[in-house]
Amino acid sequence: MGGRVVRLIRGEYDREIVYGQDPAEFARRYEEEGAEWVHVVDLDGALHGQARNLDLVKQIREATRLKIEFGGGLRSMEDLERVFSLGVERAVVGTKALDRTFMEAVLMKYGERMAVGVDIKNGWVQTSGWTRESGQTLGVFLDFLNGAGARQVIWTNIARDGMLQGPDLEGLNQVLESAGKIQVILSGGVTSPENIREIAALRHPNLWGFIVGRALYEGQLTVREALSVLRSVE
């Protein structure tokens, strides 16, 4: 946000923590520790409906060989074409995913290069940078996404995001059981090796991975440590 590396507490824009001024440097560090992917969110774009930090995506692309997963403000086919032209491997759509016509067209064109952000607060899907309630429940939204042909979702329990309180495993199980054929990536709350072991122990065929943010910034977990734990439980 604003060109900096930041974390929002529960997605609240007035509760930001600034961790650095150079996102590409963070990406380089993660790559050195063994990362293959980096998850990048344009928080300004998510709030205002148009990507605003694409120059930083280009810097990460030039500074590393990491595969980039990018989301935040992607609400048109032109937006997607622009981020893919920068070398982004996977784009994440959130707010616009509620538009079935748009999603069907996007999935037909880009297929596995697309993921859908499924962000839940008090049981309801949130949009516009987590500032608006969509009126859809998780189950209804997942049914819709299965029908539209979505391959992958990134699920966030907003109440756990940025709180360093551990992941919502009960909620994750509910998502996995309702996901149909869709692969699920967990985002929010992963803070320790034990959390990783708990997630891996689920061994659900739809569970595709998890995203770590604040725990990395604050040194509670490193990429190298997380990868080591995953190898130990395979």
MARBA-825781 format. One line per 8 residues: number of its first residue (from 1); their letters; for each residue y, x, z of C-alpha. Coordinates in pm, whole numbers, plus 32768, in hexadecimal, padded with zeros to 4 digits. Each point is the difference from the previous one (the first is absolute). Layout:
N
NUM = A = Y,X,Z; ...
***
This chain:
234
1 = MGGRVVRL = 8000,8000,8000; 8150,808E,7F98; 7F4B,812F,7F73; 7F6B,805C,8152; 7EA7,7FF1,809D; 800F,7EDF,80F6; 7F20,7F11,80BE; 805A,7E9E,805D
9 = IRGEYDRE = 7F7A,7F67,8140; 7F48,7EBF,7FA1; 80BD,8003,7EB7; 8150,7FBE,80A8; 8118,80A5,7F3C; 80DB,802D,8134; 7EE9,80C3,80AE; 7FD8,8134,7F29
17 = IVYGQDPA = 7F8F,815A,8068; 806E,811D,7F1C; 7F03,811B,7FE0; 8095,80D4,7EEC; 80E7,8022,7ED7; 7F08,8082,7EFC; 7EDD,7F19,7FA5; 7F73,80FE,7F08
25 = EFARRYEE = 7FDB,8100,8117; 7F30,7F0A,80CB; 7F27,7FC1,7ECE; 7FCE,8177,7FCC; 7F93,8025,816B; 7F03,7EE7,7FE0; 7F76,809A,7EC1; 7FD5,8150,80AE
33 = EGAEWVHV = 7F35,7F4F,810D; 7F14,7F6E,7EFE; 8099,7EB2,7F9F; 7FBA,7F7A,7EA4; 80DC,7EC8,8011; 8158,7FB7,808F; 8074,7E9C,8049; 8176,7FDA,7FBD
41 = VDLDGALH = 80CD,7ECC,8059; 8164,7FCC,7F85; 8085,7F39,8128; 8153,7FD0,7F59; 7F50,7F75,7ED0; 7F28,7F15,80CF; 8132,7F71,80AD; 80E2,7FDF,7ECF
49 = GQARNLDL = 7EFE,7FAE,7EF5; 8033,8131,7F23; 7F74,8160,8025; 8114,80EC,8077; 7F51,8147,8052; 7F4A,8053,7EBD; 80A8,8155,7FED; 7F3C,805E,8138
57 = VKQIREAT = 7EBC,7F8C,7F5F; 804E,80EB,7EE1; 803B,811C,80F7; 7EAF,7FC3,80A6; 7F59,7FF4,7EAB; 809A,8151,7FA1; 7FBE,80A4,8152; 7E91,7FA2,802B
65 = RLKIEFGG = 7EBF,7FA1,7F51; 7FCF,7ED8,80E8; 7FAC,7EAE,7F72; 811E,7F14,8053; 7FE2,7E9A,8075; 815B,7F62,7FF4; 808F,7EB1,8067; 8148,7F5E,8061
73 = GLRSMEDL = 80D3,7F21,7F20; 7F11,7FF2,7EDA; 803D,7EA0,7F7F; 7FF7,8014,7E84; 7F2C,8094,7EEB; 8121,80EA,7FB2; 7FFB,8082,8167; 7E8F,804E,7FE0
81 = ERVFSLGV = 8029,80A9,7EB1; 810F,80DA,8096; 7F32,8077,812A; 7ECC,8040,7F2E; 80D6,80CE,7F12; 804F,80E2,812A; 7E90,804B,802B; 7FB2,7F0F,811A
89 = ERAVVGTK = 7E8A,7FBB,800B; 8009,7EB5,80BB; 8114,7F00,802F; 8013,7F09,8120; 8091,7EA4,7FD0; 8053,7F23,8129; 8105,7EF0,7FD9; 7FBF,7FC8,7E8E
97 = ALDRTFME = 7E89,7FE4,803C; 803A,7E93,805D; 8052,7FBD,7E91; 7EAC,7FBB,7F62; 8079,8018,7E98; 809D,8153,8045; 7ED1,8085,80BB; 7F09,7F93,7EF6
105 = AVLMKYGE = 80D0,80AE,7EF4; 8027,813C,80D2; 7E8F,8012,8059; 7F9C,7FCC,7E98; 80DD,8123,7F95; 7FD5,80F6,811F; 7EBF,7F92,80AE; 7F8D,80FD,8103
113 = RMAVGVDI = 8152,80AB,8005; 8087,7ED6,80C4; 7FE7,7FA9,8171; 808F,7ED6,80B9; 80AF,8020,814E; 7F82,7EF3,80EE; 80E9,800F,812A; 7FB9,7F0F,811E
121 = KNGWVQTS = 80D6,7F93,8125; 7F92,7EEC,80ED; 7EFB,7F94,7F02; 80EF,7FDE,7ED7; 8032,80DA,7ECD; 8156,80A9,8007; 80DB,8061,7ED5; 814B,80AB,7FAC
129 = GWTRESGQ = 7FC4,8136,80CE; 7F59,7F32,8114; 8140,7F3B,803A; 7F8B,7EAD,7F7A; 7ED6,7F21,803E; 7F50,7F92,7EC1; 7F64,7EC1,808A; 7EA4,807B,7FA0
137 = TLGVFLDF = 7EE6,8055,80EF; 7F24,8131,7FD2; 7ED3,7F38,7F8B; 80C2,7F3C,7EFB; 80A3,813C,7F7C; 7EB5,80BD,7FE5; 7F63,7EDA,7F47; 8126,8007,7F0F
145 = LNGAGARQ = 7FE1,8179,7FCB; 7E8B,7FE8,7FBE; 8043,7EF5,7EFE; 810C,80D4,7F5C; 7F16,812A,7FE6; 8098,80EE,80FE; 7F2F,8137,8043; 80A2,808A,8139
153 = VIWTNIAR = 80DA,7F90,8123; 80B9,80C4,810B; 7FF4,7F31,813E; 80FD,802A,8119; 8013,7F4D,814C; 8178,802C,802A; 7FE5,7FE3,817B; 7F3B,8148,8005
161 = DGMLQGPD = 80C9,80BC,7EFB; 80B4,8130,808B; 7F9C,7FAC,8165; 7EF7,8110,803A; 7F24,7EFB,80AA; 7EC8,801F,7F2C; 7F8E,7F2A,7ED9; 7FB5,7E8C,800E
169 = LEGLNQVL = 7E89,8019,7FC6; 7FC2,7E8E,803F; 8103,7FA5,7EFA; 7F73,8103,7F12; 7EA6,7F65,8020; 8092,7EAC,7FA9; 80A7,808E,7ECB; 7EC2,80B1,7F92
177 = ESAGKIQV = 7F33,7EC3,8025; 8100,7F38,7F38; 8046,8104,7EF2; 7EF2,7F9A,7F0A; 7FE4,811A,7F03; 814C,80A2,805D; 8009,815A,809B; 80CB,8013,8143
185 = ILSGGVTS = 80DB,811C,807F; 8075,7FE9,8169; 8167,805D,804F; 8093,8011,815C; 7F92,8075,8157; 7F1B,8126,7FAD; 805F,8107,8101; 7ED0,80C9,806B
193 = PENIREIA = 7EAC,808C,7F9C; 7F5F,7EEB,80CD; 80B8,7EF7,7F31; 7F71,80A0,7EC7; 7E9F,7FFB,808D; 8029,7E90,805B; 8072,7FAB,7EA1; 7EEA,80C9,7F5D
201 = ALRHPNLW = 7EFF,7F58,80E3; 8049,7EB2,7F5A; 7F4F,8080,7EC7; 806E,7ED2,7F39; 7FD9,8023,7E84; 815E,7F73,7FC8; 80A7,80FF,80E6; 809F,8100,7F1D
209 = GFIVGRAL = 80DD,80CD,80EA; 8125,8008,80EF; 8169,8079,8000; 8093,80D9,8114; 8179,8022,8032; 80AC,802B,814E; 7ED8,80B2,80A5; 8022,8113,7EF9
217 = YEGQLTVR = 8179,801A,802C; 7FE1,8024,8179; 7ED7,80ED,8004; 7F04,7F16,80A1; 7F20,8031,7ED2; 7FF9,80F0,7EDA; 7F78,7FC8,7EA3; 7F0C,811F,8034
225 = EALSVLRS = 7F81,7F65,8144; 7FDB,7EA7,7F66; 7F38,8089,7EDB; 7F20,80C3,80ED; 7FB2,7EC7,80C8; 7FAF,7F3C,7EC6; 7F10,810C,7F87; 7F52,7FFE,8152
233 = VE = 7FB3,7E8B,7FEB; 7F96,7FEA,7E94
***
